[in-house]
Amino acid sequence: MPNNQSFIFELNPTILQTSFFIAQRYFFAQKKKNVINIISIIAMIGVAIGTAALVVVMSAFNGLEALTLSQFNAFYADLKIMPAKGKTFEVNDSLLQTLRKIEGVQAITEVIEDNALVRYGDVQAVVVMKGVSSNFEQQYDLRSKLLAGQFLIEQNNRAYMIVGAGILSQLSIDLGDELKPLLCWYPKRQKNVQLDPEKAFKKLPILASGAVAVEQQFDNQYVFVPLSFAEELTQYYNRRTALEVKIQGENKEKVQQRLQTQLGNNFIVKTREEQQASILRAVQIERLFVFIAFSFVLAIASFNIFFSLTMLAIEKRKDVAVLFSLGATPNTVRNIFLYEGSIIAVIGAVVGLLLGYSICFAQKQWGFVKLGLTNSHLEAYPVEMLWTDFVSIATIITVITFFAAFFPAKKATKVKMNEEL
């Protein structure tokens, strides 16, 4: 009997063409509209809306990811050299000259970075103080992030501080008041413990020249000062916490390898992406969960495909019996219903992909949806479409459709000719 045959895939082109022809006739050439047609249309609409939503959400997420990383790129150098053990390492002219001669190295910025207490009047805050050498602008594009005041850390041998926007607000700093400096506190490096804070801390005054707005986490923590000021406050002198490297005309990983070979195992050389590893990991996990969540939405929408094919299999029992009597195999019948489900899914997916693309394109061109942030440099909600997302969405639709159509297709092969004819 036909229903006792093995349920396997047949790849015979003639059989597949016949199955597809019958499937598209079922779908496109029905004389009357019934419940099955209505459910099929609902299934297509559901797949289209789910697909478009997934395209829009993934593109919006890509835009926010790119925006976040671009903001952090204004703060992170191409490469960063740090000690493998400990907090600081000794730096001299010989070491700097050796590193500058390495192919691909354009500039090296010396960095002293540590926590410090900053007081302004009666208000205080713990900040991450970053002391940088005079060529620091070659490393980061912070000038474009200036929110208020001047972009200045040193002038006429006088030190100035650039603060994050959050610190500016927290301490209520008046950038125009040159008679009221900030006071930086840092623990003295001495063996004897001093109970008197006046003696236990090194204190230096400094004027705030400007404020930058990069990203909330950065804005609430970081301040920039000249390297000489940080040396005097922390008493590191010829020691540094890091060297930041600007590269030019070379592959980043190649320059990283050259620096690592030159410095040996006592140092760690990190790329910009490795410096932001925790941020990138968080973004990737968020992307994954967003994709999974909306894939479940598509899976729910595909239930309509399951129901429509199940009802179609019941309605076409006599047609299936006739096909069996003409010599069709269970795989031929199965392919008819798999194609039927594929037609529904493909039409819905194509419409959804085009709709999602159109929405994202319109947002990118004209920015209909605004961020609504008064201090943001970007007015419209960012979107970025990636071809990999479209491939992933098409793949997940294919998988979901196959499982939605598989069981109705298998059920259709169980028809008994003797009972139906």
Contacts in CASP RR format, 6 or more apart in sequence:
PFRMAT RR
TARGET T0000
AUTHOR 0000-0000-0000
METHOD contacts of the structure
MODEL  1
MPNNQSFIFELNPTILQTSFFIAQRYFFAQKKKNVINIISIIAMIGVAIG
TAALVVVMSAFNGLEALTLSQFNAFYADLKIMPAKGKTFEVNDSLLQTLR
KIEGVQAITEVIEDNALVRYGDVQAVVVMKGVSSNFEQQYDLRSKLLAGQ
FLIEQNNRAYMIVGAGILSQLSIDLGDELKPLLCWYPKRQKNVQLDPEKA
FKKLPILASGAVAVEQQFDNQYVFVPLSFAEELTQYYNRRTALEVKIQGE
NKEKVQQRLQTQLGNNFIVKTREEQQASILRAVQIERLFVFIAFSFVLAI
ASFNIFFSLTMLAIEKRKDVAVLFSLGATPNTVRNIFLYEGSIIAVIGAV
VGLLLGYSICFAQKQWGFVKLGLTNSHLEAYPVEMLWTDFVSIATIITVI
TFFAAFFPAKKATKVKMNEEL
1 416 0 8 1.000
1 417 0 8 1.000
2 324 0 8 1.000
2 327 0 8 1.000
2 328 0 8 1.000
2 329 0 8 1.000
2 330 0 8 1.000
2 413 0 8 1.000
2 417 0 8 1.000
3 330 0 8 1.000
3 413 0 8 1.000
3 414 0 8 1.000
3 415 0 8 1.000
3 416 0 8 1.000
5 329 0 8 1.000
5 330 0 8 1.000
5 331 0 8 1.000
7 330 0 8 1.000
7 331 0 8 1.000
7 334 0 8 1.000
7 410 0 8 1.000
7 413 0 8 1.000
8 331 0 8 1.000
9 331 0 8 1.000
10 16 0 8 1.000
10 329 0 8 1.000
10 331 0 8 1.000
10 332 0 8 1.000
10 335 0 8 1.000
15 329 0 8 1.000
15 331 0 8 1.000
15 332 0 8 1.000
15 335 0 8 1.000
16 335 0 8 1.000
18 332 0 8 1.000
19 332 0 8 1.000
19 333 0 8 1.000
19 335 0 8 1.000
19 336 0 8 1.000
19 338 0 8 1.000
19 339 0 8 1.000
20 335 0 8 1.000
20 339 0 8 1.000
22 323 0 8 1.000
22 336 0 8 1.000
23 335 0 8 1.000
23 336 0 8 1.000
23 337 0 8 1.000
23 338 0 8 1.000
23 339 0 8 1.000
23 340 0 8 1.000
23 341 0 8 1.000
23 342 0 8 1.000
23 343 0 8 1.000
24 339 0 8 1.000
24 343 0 8 1.000
26 312 0 8 1.000
26 316 0 8 1.000
26 336 0 8 1.000
26 340 0 8 1.000
27 40 0 8 1.000
27 340 0 8 1.000
27 343 0 8 1.000
27 344 0 8 1.000
30 37 0 8 1.000
35 311 0 8 1.000
36 308 0 8 1.000
36 311 0 8 1.000
36 312 0 8 1.000
36 315 0 8 1.000
39 304 0 8 1.000
39 307 0 8 1.000
39 308 0 8 1.000
39 311 0 8 1.000
40 304 0 8 1.000
40 305 0 8 1.000
40 308 0 8 1.000
40 344 0 8 1.000
42 304 0 8 1.000
43 301 0 8 1.000
43 302 0 8 1.000
43 304 0 8 1.000
43 305 0 8 1.000
43 307 0 8 1.000
43 308 0 8 1.000
43 344 0 8 1.000
44 344 0 8 1.000
44 347 0 8 1.000
44 348 0 8 1.000
44 351 0 8 1.000
45 348 0 8 1.000
46 301 0 8 1.000
46 304 0 8 1.000
46 348 0 8 1.000
47 298 0 8 1.000
47 301 0 8 1.000
47 302 0 8 1.000
47 305 0 8 1.000
47 344 0 8 1.000
47 345 0 8 1.000
47 348 0 8 1.000
47 349 0 8 1.000
47 352 0 8 1.000
47 397 0 8 1.000
48 347 0 8 1.000
48 348 0 8 1.000
48 349 0 8 1.000
48 351 0 8 1.000
48 352 0 8 1.000
48 355 0 8 1.000
49 301 0 8 1.000
49 352 0 8 1.000
50 294 0 8 1.000
50 297 0 8 1.000
50 298 0 8 1.000
50 301 0 8 1.000
50 352 0 8 1.000
51 298 0 8 1.000
51 348 0 8 1.000
51 349 0 8 1.000
51 351 0 8 1.000
51 352 0 8 1.000
51 353 0 8 1.000
51 355 0 8 1.000
51 356 0 8 1.000
51 393 0 8 1.000
51 397 0 8 1.000
52 351 0 8 1.000
52 352 0 8 1.000
52 353 0 8 1.000
52 355 0 8 1.000
52 356 0 8 1.000
52 359 0 8 1.000
53 294 0 8 1.000
53 297 0 8 1.000
54 291 0 8 1.000
54 294 0 8 1.000
54 295 0 8 1.000
54 297 0 8 1.000
54 298 0 8 1.000
54 393 0 8 1.000
55 352 0 8 1.000
55 353 0 8 1.000
55 355 0 8 1.000
55 356 0 8 1.000
55 357 0 8 1.000
55 359 0 8 1.000
55 360 0 8 1.000
55 385 0 8 1.000
55 389 0 8 1.000
55 390 0 8 1.000
55 393 0 8 1.000
56 356 0 8 1.000
56 359 0 8 1.000
56 360 0 8 1.000
56 383 0 8 1.000
57 290 0 8 1.000
57 294 0 8 1.000
58 287 0 8 1.000
58 290 0 8 1.000
58 291 0 8 1.000
58 294 0 8 1.000
58 386 0 8 1.000
58 389 0 8 1.000
58 393 0 8 1.000
59 356 0 8 1.000
59 360 0 8 1.000
59 383 0 8 1.000
59 384 0 8 1.000
59 385 0 8 1.000
59 386 0 8 1.000
59 389 0 8 1.000
60 360 0 8 1.000
60 381 0 8 1.000
60 382 0 8 1.000
60 383 0 8 1.000
61 286 0 8 1.000
61 287 0 8 1.000
61 290 0 8 1.000
62 383 0 8 1.000
62 384 0 8 1.000
62 385 0 8 1.000
62 386 0 8 1.000
62 389 0 8 1.000
63 382 0 8 1.000
63 383 0 8 1.000
63 384 0 8 1.000
64 382 0 8 1.000
65 283 0 8 1.000
65 287 0 8 1.000
65 384 0 8 1.000
66 382 0 8 1.000
66 384 0 8 1.000
67 378 0 8 1.000
67 382 0 8 1.000
68 215 0 8 1.000
68 279 0 8 1.000
68 283 0 8 1.000
69 276 0 8 1.000
69 279 0 8 1.000
69 280 0 8 1.000
69 283 0 8 1.000
71 145 0 8 1.000
71 214 0 8 1.000
71 215 0 8 1.000
71 218 0 8 1.000
72 214 0 8 1.000
72 215 0 8 1.000
72 218 0 8 1.000
72 276 0 8 1.000
72 279 0 8 1.000
73 141 0 8 1.000
73 272 0 8 1.000
74 140 0 8 1.000
74 141 0 8 1.000
74 142 0 8 1.000
74 144 0 8 1.000
74 145 0 8 1.000
74 214 0 8 1.000
75 140 0 8 1.000
75 142 0 8 1.000
75 214 0 8 1.000
75 215 0 8 1.000
75 218 0 8 1.000
75 222 0 8 1.000
76 140 0 8 1.000
76 272 0 8 1.000
76 275 0 8 1.000
76 276 0 8 1.000
77 109 0 8 1.000
77 139 0 8 1.000
77 140 0 8 1.000
77 244 0 8 1.000
77 245 0 8 1.000
77 246 0 8 1.000
77 272 0 8 1.000
77 275 0 8 1.000
78 139 0 8 1.000
78 244 0 8 1.000
78 245 0 8 1.000
78 246 0 8 1.000
78 247 0 8 1.000
78 252 0 8 1.000
78 255 0 8 1.000
78 271 0 8 1.000
78 272 0 8 1.000
79 244 0 8 1.000
79 245 0 8 1.000
79 247 0 8 1.000
79 252 0 8 1.000
79 255 0 8 1.000
79 256 0 8 1.000
79 259 0 8 1.000
79 269 0 8 1.000
79 270 0 8 1.000
79 271 0 8 1.000
79 272 0 8 1.000
80 242 0 8 1.000
80 243 0 8 1.000
80 244 0 8 1.000
80 245 0 8 1.000
80 269 0 8 1.000
80 270 0 8 1.000
80 275 0 8 1.000
81 99 0 8 1.000
81 242 0 8 1.000
81 243 0 8 1.000
81 244 0 8 1.000
81 245 0 8 1.000
81 259 0 8 1.000
81 263 0 8 1.000
81 267 0 8 1.000
81 268 0 8 1.000
81 269 0 8 1.000
82 241 0 8 1.000
82 242 0 8 1.000
82 267 0 8 1.000
82 268 0 8 1.000
82 270 0 8 1.000
83 89 0 8 1.000
83 266 0 8 1.000
83 267 0 8 1.000
83 268 0 8 1.000
84 265 0 8 1.000
84 266 0 8 1.000
84 267 0 8 1.000
84 268 0 8 1.000
85 266 0 8 1.000
87 114 0 8 1.000
87 241 0 8 1.000
88 236 0 8 1.000
88 239 0 8 1.000
88 240 0 8 1.000
88 241 0 8 1.000
89 239 0 8 1.000
89 240 0 8 1.000
89 266 0 8 1.000
89 267 0 8 1.000
90 238 0 8 1.000
90 239 0 8 1.000
91 110 0 8 1.000
91 238 0 8 1.000
91 239 0 8 1.000
91 240 0 8 1.000
91 243 0 8 1.000
92 238 0 8 1.000
96 108 0 8 1.000
96 110 0 8 1.000
96 243 0 8 1.000
98 262 0 8 1.000
99 105 0 8 1.000
99 108 0 8 1.000
99 243 0 8 1.000
99 245 0 8 1.000
99 259 0 8 1.000
99 262 0 8 1.000
100 108 0 8 1.000
102 255 0 8 1.000
102 258 0 8 1.000
102 259 0 8 1.000
102 262 0 8 1.000
103 250 0 8 1.000
103 255 0 8 1.000
103 258 0 8 1.000
104 247 0 8 1.000
104 248 0 8 1.000
104 249 0 8 1.000
104 250 0 8 1.000
104 255 0 8 1.000
104 258 0 8 1.000
105 245 0 8 1.000
105 246 0 8 1.000
105 247 0 8 1.000
105 248 0 8 1.000
105 255 0 8 1.000
105 259 0 8 1.000
106 138 0 8 1.000
106 246 0 8 1.000
106 247 0 8 1.000
106 248 0 8 1.000
107 135 0 8 1.000
107 138 0 8 1.000
107 139 0 8 1.000
107 245 0 8 1.000
107 246 0 8 1.000
108 243 0 8 1.000
108 244 0 8 1.000
108 245 0 8 1.000
108 246 0 8 1.000
109 132 0 8 1.000
109 133 0 8 1.000
109 135 0 8 1.000
109 136 0 8 1.000
109 138 0 8 1.000
109 139 0 8 1.000
109 243 0 8 1.000
109 244 0 8 1.000
109 245 0 8 1.000
109 246 0 8 1.000
110 132 0 8 1.000
110 133 0 8 1.000
110 227 0 8 1.000
110 240 0 8 1.000
110 243 0 8 1.000
111 130 0 8 1.000
111 131 0 8 1.000
111 132 0 8 1.000
111 133 0 8 1.000
111 227 0 8 1.000
111 240 0 8 1.000
111 241 0 8 1.000
111 242 0 8 1.000
111 243 0 8 1.000
111 244 0 8 1.000
112 130 0 8 1.000
112 131 0 8 1.000
112 227 0 8 1.000
112 230 0 8 1.000
112 231 0 8 1.000
112 234 0 8 1.000
112 236 0 8 1.000
112 239 0 8 1.000
112 240 0 8 1.000
112 241 0 8 1.000
113 128 0 8 1.000
113 129 0 8 1.000
113 130 0 8 1.000
113 131 0 8 1.000
113 241 0 8 1.000
113 242 0 8 1.000
114 128 0 8 1.000
114 129 0 8 1.000
114 186 0 8 1.000
114 230 0 8 1.000
114 234 0 8 1.000
114 241 0 8 1.000
115 126 0 8 1.000
115 127 0 8 1.000
115 128 0 8 1.000
115 129 0 8 1.000
116 126 0 8 1.000
116 127 0 8 1.000
116 128 0 8 1.000
116 129 0 8 1.000
116 184 0 8 1.000
116 185 0 8 1.000
116 186 0 8 1.000
116 233 0 8 1.000
116 234 0 8 1.000
117 124 0 8 1.000
117 125 0 8 1.000
117 126 0 8 1.000
117 127 0 8 1.000
117 184 0 8 1.000
117 185 0 8 1.000
117 186 0 8 1.000
117 201 0 8 1.000
118 124 0 8 1.000
118 125 0 8 1.000
118 126 0 8 1.000
118 127 0 8 1.000
118 129 0 8 1.000
118 167 0 8 1.000
118 171 0 8 1.000
118 182 0 8 1.000
118 183 0 8 1.000
118 184 0 8 1.000
118 185 0 8 1.000
118 223 0 8 1.000
119 182 0 8 1.000
119 183 0 8 1.000
119 185 0 8 1.000
120 171 0 8 1.000
120 172 0 8 1.000
120 173 0 8 1.000
120 180 0 8 1.000
120 182 0 8 1.000
120 183 0 8 1.000
121 180 0 8 1.000
123 170 0 8 1.000
123 171 0 8 1.000
123 172 0 8 1.000
124 171 0 8 1.000
125 167 0 8 1.000
125 170 0 8 1.000
125 171 0 8 1.000
127 163 0 8 1.000
127 167 0 8 1.000
127 221 0 8 1.000
127 222 0 8 1.000
127 223 0 8 1.000
128 221 0 8 1.000
128 222 0 8 1.000
128 223 0 8 1.000
129 184 0 8 1.000
129 223 0 8 1.000
129 225 0 8 1.000
129 230 0 8 1.000
129 233 0 8 1.000
130 222 0 8 1.000
130 223 0 8 1.000
130 224 0 8 1.000
130 225 0 8 1.000
130 230 0 8 1.000
131 224 0 8 1.000
131 225 0 8 1.000
131 226 0 8 1.000
131 227 0 8 1.000
131 229 0 8 1.000
131 230 0 8 1.000
132 139 0 8 1.000
132 153 0 8 1.000
132 224 0 8 1.000
132 225 0 8 1.000
132 226 0 8 1.000
132 227 0 8 1.000
133 227 0 8 1.000
134 154 0 8 1.000
134 226 0 8 1.000
134 227 0 8 1.000
136 153 0 8 1.000
136 224 0 8 1.000
137 143 0 8 1.000
138 246 0 8 1.000
139 244 0 8 1.000
139 246 0 8 1.000
142 151 0 8 1.000
142 162 0 8 1.000
142 212 0 8 1.000
142 214 0 8 1.000
142 224 0 8 1.000
143 151 0 8 1.000
145 212 0 8 1.000
145 213 0 8 1.000
145 214 0 8 1.000
145 377 0 8 1.000
146 210 0 8 1.000
146 211 0 8 1.000
146 212 0 8 1.000
147 165 0 8 1.000
147 168 0 8 1.000
147 210 0 8 1.000
147 211 0 8 1.000
147 212 0 8 1.000
147 213 0 8 1.000
147 375 0 8 1.000
148 168 0 8 1.000
148 175 0 8 1.000
148 210 0 8 1.000
148 211 0 8 1.000
149 175 0 8 1.000
149 176 0 8 1.000
149 209 0 8 1.000
149 210 0 8 1.000
149 211 0 8 1.000
150 209 0 8 1.000
150 210 0 8 1.000
151 162 0 8 1.000
151 209 0 8 1.000
151 210 0 8 1.000
151 212 0 8 1.000
152 160 0 8 1.000
152 162 0 8 1.000
152 209 0 8 1.000
152 210 0 8 1.000
153 159 0 8 1.000
153 160 0 8 1.000
153 161 0 8 1.000
153 162 0 8 1.000
153 209 0 8 1.000
153 224 0 8 1.000
153 225 0 8 1.000
153 226 0 8 1.000
154 160 0 8 1.000
154 226 0 8 1.000
154 228 0 8 1.000
158 207 0 8 1.000
159 206 0 8 1.000
159 225 0 8 1.000
159 226 0 8 1.000
159 228 0 8 1.000
159 229 0 8 1.000
160 206 0 8 1.000
160 207 0 8 1.000
160 208 0 8 1.000
160 209 0 8 1.000
160 210 0 8 1.000
160 225 0 8 1.000
160 226 0 8 1.000
161 182 0 8 1.000
161 206 0 8 1.000
161 207 0 8 1.000
161 208 0 8 1.000
161 209 0 8 1.000
161 210 0 8 1.000
161 223 0 8 1.000
161 224 0 8 1.000
161 225 0 8 1.000
162 208 0 8 1.000
162 209 0 8 1.000
162 210 0 8 1.000
162 211 0 8 1.000
162 212 0 8 1.000
162 223 0 8 1.000
162 224 0 8 1.000
162 225 0 8 1.000
163 171 0 8 1.000
163 173 0 8 1.000
163 208 0 8 1.000
163 210 0 8 1.000
163 211 0 8 1.000
163 212 0 8 1.000
163 223 0 8 1.000
163 224 0 8 1.000
164 211 0 8 1.000
164 212 0 8 1.000
164 213 0 8 1.000
164 214 0 8 1.000
164 218 0 8 1.000
164 219 0 8 1.000
164 220 0 8 1.000
164 221 0 8 1.000
164 222 0 8 1.000
164 223 0 8 1.000
165 211 0 8 1.000
165 212 0 8 1.000
165 213 0 8 1.000
165 219 0 8 1.000
165 375 0 8 1.000
166 211 0 8 1.000
166 216 0 8 1.000
166 219 0 8 1.000
166 220 0 8 1.000
167 173 0 8 1.000
167 211 0 8 1.000
167 219 0 8 1.000
167 220 0 8 1.000
167 221 0 8 1.000
167 222 0 8 1.000
167 223 0 8 1.000
168 175 0 8 1.000
168 208 0 8 1.000
168 210 0 8 1.000
168 211 0 8 1.000
170 220 0 8 1.000
171 182 0 8 1.000
173 182 0 8 1.000
173 208 0 8 1.000
173 211 0 8 1.000
174 180 0 8 1.000
175 208 0 8 1.000
175 209 0 8 1.000
175 210 0 8 1.000
175 211 0 8 1.000
178 207 0 8 1.000
181 205 0 8 1.000
181 206 0 8 1.000
181 207 0 8 1.000
181 208 0 8 1.000
182 205 0 8 1.000
182 206 0 8 1.000
182 207 0 8 1.000
182 208 0 8 1.000
183 203 0 8 1.000
183 204 0 8 1.000
183 205 0 8 1.000
184 203 0 8 1.000
184 204 0 8 1.000
184 205 0 8 1.000
184 206 0 8 1.000
184 225 0 8 1.000
184 233 0 8 1.000
185 201 0 8 1.000
185 202 0 8 1.000
185 203 0 8 1.000
186 201 0 8 1.000
186 202 0 8 1.000
186 233 0 8 1.000
186 234 0 8 1.000
187 200 0 8 1.000
187 201 0 8 1.000
187 202 0 8 1.000
188 194 0 8 1.000
188 199 0 8 1.000
188 200 0 8 1.000
188 201 0 8 1.000
188 202 0 8 1.000
188 235 0 8 1.000
189 235 0 8 1.000
193 200 0 8 1.000
194 200 0 8 1.000
202 232 0 8 1.000
202 233 0 8 1.000
202 234 0 8 1.000
202 235 0 8 1.000
204 229 0 8 1.000
204 232 0 8 1.000
204 233 0 8 1.000
206 225 0 8 1.000
206 229 0 8 1.000
212 219 0 8 1.000
213 219 0 8 1.000
213 375 0 8 1.000
213 377 0 8 1.000
230 236 0 8 1.000
231 237 0 8 1.000
245 255 0 8 1.000
245 259 0 8 1.000
247 255 0 8 1.000
252 271 0 8 1.000
252 272 0 8 1.000
253 271 0 8 1.000
256 269 0 8 1.000
256 270 0 8 1.000
256 271 0 8 1.000
259 269 0 8 1.000
260 267 0 8 1.000
260 269 0 8 1.000
263 269 0 8 1.000
273 280 0 8 1.000
291 392 0 8 1.000
295 396 0 8 1.000
295 400 0 8 1.000
298 396 0 8 1.000
298 397 0 8 1.000
298 400 0 8 1.000
299 400 0 8 1.000
302 345 0 8 1.000
302 400 0 8 1.000
302 401 0 8 1.000
302 403 0 8 1.000
302 404 0 8 1.000
303 404 0 8 1.000
305 341 0 8 1.000
305 344 0 8 1.000
305 345 0 8 1.000
305 401 0 8 1.000
305 404 0 8 1.000
305 405 0 8 1.000
306 404 0 8 1.000
306 405 0 8 1.000
306 407 0 8 1.000
306 408 0 8 1.000
308 344 0 8 1.000
309 337 0 8 1.000
309 340 0 8 1.000
309 341 0 8 1.000
309 404 0 8 1.000
309 405 0 8 1.000
309 408 0 8 1.000
309 409 0 8 1.000
310 407 0 8 1.000
310 408 0 8 1.000
310 411 0 8 1.000
312 337 0 8 1.000
312 340 0 8 1.000
312 408 0 8 1.000
313 320 0 8 1.000
313 337 0 8 1.000
313 408 0 8 1.000
313 409 0 8 1.000
313 411 0 8 1.000
313 412 0 8 1.000
316 412 0 8 1.000
317 415 0 8 1.000
317 420 0 8 1.000
318 420 0 8 1.000
318 421 0 8 1.000
320 333 0 8 1.000
320 412 0 8 1.000
320 413 0 8 1.000
320 415 0 8 1.000
320 420 0 8 1.000
321 415 0 8 1.000
321 416 0 8 1.000
321 417 0 8 1.000
321 419 0 8 1.000
321 420 0 8 1.000
321 421 0 8 1.000
322 421 0 8 1.000
323 332 0 8 1.000
323 333 0 8 1.000
324 333 0 8 1.000
324 415 0 8 1.000
324 417 0 8 1.000
325 417 0 8 1.000
325 421 0 8 1.000
330 413 0 8 1.000
331 413 0 8 1.000
333 409 0 8 1.000
333 412 0 8 1.000
333 413 0 8 1.000
333 415 0 8 1.000
334 409 0 8 1.000
334 410 0 8 1.000
334 412 0 8 1.000
334 413 0 8 1.000
335 409 0 8 1.000
336 409 0 8 1.000
336 412 0 8 1.000
337 405 0 8 1.000
337 408 0 8 1.000
337 409 0 8 1.000
337 412 0 8 1.000
338 402 0 8 1.000
338 405 0 8 1.000
338 406 0 8 1.000
338 409 0 8 1.000
340 405 0 8 1.000
341 401 0 8 1.000
341 404 0 8 1.000
341 405 0 8 1.000
342 401 0 8 1.000
342 405 0 8 1.000
344 401 0 8 1.000
345 397 0 8 1.000
345 398 0 8 1.000
345 400 0 8 1.000
345 401 0 8 1.000
345 404 0 8 1.000
349 393 0 8 1.000
349 394 0 8 1.000
349 397 0 8 1.000
353 390 0 8 1.000
353 393 0 8 1.000
353 394 0 8 1.000
357 385 0 8 1.000
360 383 0 8 1.000
360 385 0 8 1.000
361 385 0 8 1.000
362 368 0 8 1.000
363 369 0 8 1.000
363 380 0 8 1.000
363 381 0 8 1.000
363 383 0 8 1.000
364 383 0 8 1.000
364 384 0 8 1.000
364 385 0 8 1.000
367 379 0 8 1.000
367 380 0 8 1.000
367 381 0 8 1.000
368 380 0 8 1.000
369 380 0 8 1.000
369 381 0 8 1.000
370 379 0 8 1.000
370 380 0 8 1.000
370 381 0 8 1.000
371 378 0 8 1.000
371 379 0 8 1.000
371 380 0 8 1.000
371 381 0 8 1.000
372 379 0 8 1.000
END
